[in-house]
Amino acid sequence: MTVRMQALLLVGMLLVPFGLFAAAMLVLEPATLLVAIRVVKFAIVVLFVGPFVWAMWQWMVDTETPVPTKKDR
C-alpha cells in the first residue's frame, strides 16, 4: 500500500463519523440526535485512541522479559 493510499484511507476513516453525524442531523429528531452525538463521539475516540492503545499493547508484549528456564541457567 502506497503512502498516498494510506493517507486517503486515514482521511476517509476520520470523515466517516462526521458524515454519519451530518446524516443524523438531517433525518433524526432532537432527542435521538443526542444519542447520535454520543455515538459519533465514541467513534471518534475509538478511531483516535484505538491505534495508540494497540501500539502500546504490542510494544508491551514484544518487550516482555522471558522467564529463565532450567535450560537457560
C-alpha angles and dihedrals in degrees: 000000000000125000090249092055091048091051092050091048091051093049090048092051091051094048097049096078091047091050090051089049092051091049090049091051090055097046111028131072120241098265094055090039089068089057090048090052090053091049092050092048090051091049091051092049091049092049093049102034100034098072092047092050090048092049092049091049091050091048090051093049093047095049099047112127111238118240109248116243130204090266092058095053 
